[in-house]
Amino acid sequence: MDEENEKTIILLIDADNTQENKMESVIKEISAYGRIVVKRAYGNWSKDILKNWENDFRKLAIKPVHQIDYTKGKNATDMALTIDAMDFLYNSDFDIYTIVSSDSDFTPLAIKIREVGKFVIGVGRETTSEAFIKSCDLFLYLEKLFSDSESESETEKTDEIKPRRKVLKFSRKEIELNKLLKIASKTYQDEDGFTNISSAGTYIKRVNPDFDIIQFGVRKLPEYLEKYPELYEIKKYKGKGVVNIIAYRIKN
């Protein structure tokens, strides 16, 4: 991905209608499409049901937007999120709007944002109404994303991967890196299934700003891929001028 042409993203989260433990995975998926500039979560944070979000505010740098319930039995979160979205739409120039909610009430908002020419990503449960899903350019299902706790459980179950009779043992950091490489591959691969290692590296740094490949015992990301020929196929070819391109493809 060309960093100069990197898309900017605004992430708006309806905390009343989504799963808190999926937010880290949501951010990783969305980051594959560009740089998230704004991350806001809307809710009545005085409610006990939303108390677990506090850790996400710190860990994931999400700005909480508090909205009290003006009428008993109803919340004003939807309206607050919509007002902010429209404010950003007409007073800023974000390329991609991401709405995290399973609430069909956001259908008109998604339609309006698309009419202005912006790209809309929706994130919600599989029970989300077809109207909201179809109003987005892209819709991601929460059920298909690992939560933090599920990832830890998955780490315990899959720290040994056995392709072609050879046992590969990974640390938790390596498993996390392999997952990010897989997301990058899914997003940036060419028609032959190969992904430019530069695009993958940019994406990984965007998700984890403190990422340093040296902690994996190598100097560069391609060297890490070369350690695992059972998992990655590498292709090298000439780019423009004297530039050499290195790409990888994930093996099944």
N, C-alpha and C positions, 0 to 999 in steps of 0.2 A: 504493500500500500504506500502511495506517495503521501508523505506526511504533510506536504504543502496543500494537498487536496483532501485532507482528512475531513470527514464529515463531523459536524458537531451535533450532539444529542442532548435532549432534555428528557429526564426521567421523572415521571409523576406517578406516585404510588398511592392508591386508595387502600389505606391500611385496614379499613373495615371489611374489605372484600378481597383479601389476598392472604397468602401464607407467609408469615414472617420468616420461617426457617428456610425459605427458598430464595431470599433476597440476594445472598452472595452469588448463587448460581445464576440468577437473573442478570445481575450486573456483568458477570463474566460472558454470558451469551450476548448481551447487548453491546458490550465493548468491542465485539468483533466487527461491528458495523461503523465504528467511529469513536470519537472521544466524548465521554459523558461530561458535559460542562455543568449541568444542574441536576442535582438529585434531591427530590423533596418527597416526604411522606406526610400524608394528611390523615388526621384522626383526632378524636377526643382523648388525649393522652392521660386524662384522669381516670379512665376506665381500666379496671383490673385486667380485662381481657387483652389489653394492648401493652401491658407492662414489659413484656419481653423485647419490645422494640428498642428499648434504651441501649442495649448492647450494640445493635445494628447502627444506631446513630454515630457511635464512636468508631466502631470497627470499619464501617463502610462509608463513612463521611456523608451520611444522609442528613439533610436538614429537616427537623420535625416542624410541621406546621400545625399548631393547635387550633382546633375548631370545636367549640362547645355545641351541644344540642339545644337549639332554641325552643324546640317543641318536644315534649316527652314522647318517646317511642319513635322519633325520627332524628336523623343526623343531618348536619349541613355540610358534611365533608365533600359530597359530590359537587355542590355549588362552589365551594372554595377552590377545589381543584380546577374546575371549569373556568372560573374567573381568572385564575393565574395563567392557565393555558392560553386563553384568549389575549391576555395582557402580553405574554411572551410572543404570541403569534404576530401581533401588530406593532410591537415595540422592540423586537430583536430579530435575529436572522438565523435561527437554528435550522439545521437541515432535516433532523429526524425527531419526531415526537413519540415517546414511548409512554403508553398508558397501562399501568399495572392494575388490573381490576377484572372481576368477573361480572360486573354490574352492567346490564344492557343499557342503563341510562346514559352511558358515555357514547352511545352510537351516534347521536347528532354531533357531538364534539369531534369525533373521529372523521365524520363526513366533512365537516366544515374545514378541518385542518387540511384534508386532502384537496378540497376545492381550491385552497390557496396555493397548492402546488408542493406541499410538504409531504414527506414520507412518514407514514404512521405505523408503528409497531404496537400491537396489543399483546398483553401477557395475562393469561387467566386460566381458570380451570376448564376441564373438558365439558363441563355443564354450561359454560358461557353460551349465551344466545347466538344463534347463527347470524342475526342482524349485526351484532357488534363485531363478530369475527370477520364478516364480509366487508365491513366498513373500514377495515385496516388493510394496509398493503402487505403486512406480514403478521401472523399470529402465532405465538409460542404458548404451548401448554405447560402449566406448572407441574403436572404429574410426570412429565418427561424429563424434568430437571431434578438432579440430586439435591437434597437439602444438606446443610452442614452436618447434621447428625447422621444422615444416611451415608454421606461421603466417608465419615469416620468408620462406620460399620462396614462399608464397602472396602475400605482400606484393609481392615482386619481380615476380610474374606479373600481379597484379591492381591495380597502382597506377594503371592506366587502366581505367575502366569506361565502356562506351559505350552508354548507354541513349538510344534515339531519336536516333541519329546525333550526339549531342553527347558530346564526350570530357570526362570528369571525372577530374582528377588529384588523388589524395589522398596526404597524407603518411602515414607509418606510424602516427602517433598518431591521425589521422583514420580510418584503416582499422580500428584497434582500437576507436575509439568507435563506429563504424558497426556493428561486430560485437556490441558490448554492447547497442546500441539494438535490434538484431535479436533477441538473446536475451530482452531485456525484453519486446519485442513478442510473442514466442512464448509467454511465460509469463503476461502480464497483460492481453492484449487482450480486449475485450468481444466480444459476438456479431457485431458489425459489423467486427471486426478492428482497432478503434482502441484505443490504449494511453494511459492518463493519463500525461502527461509528468512529473508529480510522482512516480509509481511508478517510472518509468524512471530518474529522477534519483537516487532513494533507492537503487535497485539499483546504479547506477554508482558511487556514493560508497561503497557497501558493499564492492564489489570493489576499487576504487582509492581509498583514503581521502584521497590527496593530489590527487584530481581537481579541476581548476579550469578551468571553461569559458572563462575569459578567455584562456587560452593558444591558443584556436582563433580569436581575433580577434573574439569576440562577448561580450556581457555576460550573456546567459542562454541556456539550452539551446534554448528555442523559436526563438531567432534563428539558431542553428546549423542547425536543421531547415529553416528558411525559405530558407537559402542553397542548398538542394538540392531544389527542387520535382520534379526528375526521380526522386528516390529516396523522398521522404516527402510524404504528403498530410496536411494539418493541419486539424483541426476545433476550433472554439472555441464553447463554450456556457456557459450560466449554471449555476452550482452552487447550493448552499444559501446563502441570504442574499446577500451582495455578492460571493461568491467566483466567479471566472471559471475555468472548466476548459479546459485546452488538451490536446488529444489528437492522436496521430499514427498513421498507418497506413503501412506499408512498401509501396511500389509494386513490382509484379512486373516 
